[in-house]
């Protein structure tokens, strides 16, 4: 968990407190300062954050690194072999940051593990929106979501969302599936129905309620609308493919979700 | 259908090496021979014929255009850029294609019937009219009982993207032509090429003039250019990109510039936006394509579709005509680039919202169809 002491980076600590359980391994609280002489200030920030975990949580490790925050978080994630990084993020950004990318975006794009971007309203995680394109990372996304959901106490609802933004490329094409909902796609064993059904099977658990949903429209707009309308507490997306030709040719939907969505996002790698 | 030589059994090549004099030569390269055998010579022949007809048609239209000046100026009353825009637009509806109309505009310009700005406007009008074709095909399907929203989406998107980009490009282009900013960029003199063409085509034109009135050469040329485009479509290679990784367009959302370049590249070869759009169908086995991918593809296609018009300008040996086409291409490219870089997300939303509004009800659709017929008529009449 990373914090810089500011209000937005404090979101990472608040989100960490929501998902922290006594049986977990000791988490690491990390802060990054620009100069070596700032180390005492970094220590003070961490001490303050650690006090909030109290005695119910496992003991926390405190670390101060010196340098560029984005690069140092990624370096720590790689060296510490962490399973999950939690970073805080502003709810909205200016044009320049949106174009160039924030610290959270850099961490998501370079960290070797999954990342939670804590932003917006932080509270108990009860409703989770899992966005599955079906084209990337079969199973990884769903299984990781299951692990996260299982570690959260209480009953969660996971909605598996797929957005069909397709239209017919020509007038004569049979387009019935372009108007179908999730149930119909599953029933006719359409490609989208197949992976939605697979996701529901993987997520099946006594403490998780699942449902599949298909929306029609452009991918990013529909994800943002669903996140808002469903008032989800966590949005889960897969990481953008960062290898080979796909890195350059495919649209980075993940980056857009991180930048535009107004609530916590889990990027699964 | 000629059998694909690459599928021939190996022994046929072996048998050639024992008896065929070409392969028996010690210098003969078996790879080169295989390449030669793969060439579809029938399509090459068809291409040469279509190119010959294209050049003949341009020369005929140029010859007949001057005699049509009274018809264009007095009967159709094309005396301003707005008139020329409406004229090109309606002309494209009539011939169901944009390229012959764009070539006609250049022929009229070369004959001094219309000026440079009017030519530019008429070419823009030809694209407006041509973009209606995809919609028209969809409309036929709707009349046959298909769902409005799905049957017309592609055609409407094509039309709206063309309208929105070309309208802004029209303004930019007029300023560019008036300022002469691109006048310095001209193809090297085509005098030698022109003299060769004169040598070949003058006797044909003289023969036709011996029994046809001069103005009819334009009509004959227009007919021949339509035939030449038809033949050209037939000699295109099979451009159905298979379900390879790149071809899985329906499943993935590509970056806009990727689809922009793909649309440009495909249309550079096909020279027709409607053909390029139809090539999208086999990209996925279900014939679906993502909304996000279509708009930049159309934008790219809308630029390189002028390749044949650029060729026509060169064949007319008219540097000013070449500038008109070049300005059209650059203006559309500039507008597309600004949209893609600056506000593509919003632009995409506006286009899709407008499409949704049109297909929401029969009344909206009827209003839209009425509008795209009424506007060019009004433009021609003002």
Boltz contact constraints between the chains, C-beta under 6 A:
constraints:
  - contact:
      token1: [A, 135]
      token2: [B, 251]
      max_distance: 6.0
  - contact:
      token1: [A, 135]
      token2: [B, 252]
      max_distance: 6.0
  - contact:
      token1: [A, 165]
      token2: [B, 290]
      max_distance: 6.0
  - contact:
      token1: [A, 165]
      token2: [B, 291]
      max_distance: 6.0
  - contact:
      token1: [A, 165]
      token2: [B, 292]
      max_distance: 6.0
  - contact:
      token1: [A, 166]
      token2: [B, 250]
      max_distance: 6.0
  - contact:
      token1: [A, 166]
      token2: [B, 288]
      max_distance: 6.0
  - contact:
      token1: [A, 166]
      token2: [B, 290]
      max_distance: 6.0
  - contact:
      token1: [A, 167]
      token2: [B, 153]
      max_distance: 6.0
  - contact:
      token1: [A, 167]
      token2: [B, 291]
      max_distance: 6.0
  - contact:
      token1: [A, 168]
      token2: [B, 150]
      max_distance: 6.0
  - contact:
      token1: [A, 168]
      token2: [B, 287]
      max_distance: 6.0
  - contact:
      token1: [A, 169]
      token2: [B, 280]
      max_distance: 6.0
  - contact:
      token1: [A, 169]
      token2: [B, 281]
      max_distance: 6.0
  - contact:
      token1: [A, 169]
      token2: [B, 287]
      max_distance: 6.0
  - contact:
      token1: [A, 169]
      token2: [B, 289]
      max_distance: 6.0
  - contact:
      token1: [A, 170]
      token2: [B, 278]
      max_distance: 6.0
  - contact:
      token1: [A, 170]
      token2: [B, 281]
      max_distance: 6.0
  - contact:
      token1: [A, 171]
      token2: [B, 137]
      max_distance: 6.0
  - contact:
      token1: [A, 171]
      token2: [B, 138]
      max_distance: 6.0
  - contact:
      token1: [A, 171]
      token2: [B, 141]
      max_distance: 6.0
  - contact:
      token1: [A, 171]
      token2: [B, 151]
      max_distance: 6.0
  - contact:
      token1: [A, 173]
      token2: [B, 287]
      max_distance: 6.0
  - contact:
      token1: [A, 175]
      token2: [B, 150]
      max_distance: 6.0
  - contact:
      token1: [A, 218]
      token2: [B, 291]
      max_distance: 6.0
  - contact:
      token1: [A, 218]
      token2: [B, 292]
      max_distance: 6.0
  - contact:
      token1: [A, 219]
      token2: [B, 253]
      max_distance: 6.0
  - contact:
      token1: [A, 249]
      token2: [B, 254]
      max_distance: 6.0
  - contact:
      token1: [A, 249]
      token2: [B, 258]
      max_distance: 6.0
  - contact:
      token1: [A, 250]
      token2: [B, 252]
      max_distance: 6.0
  - contact:
      token1: [A, 251]
      token2: [B, 253]
      max_distance: 6.0
  - contact:
      token1: [A, 251]
      token2: [B, 255]
      max_distance: 6.0
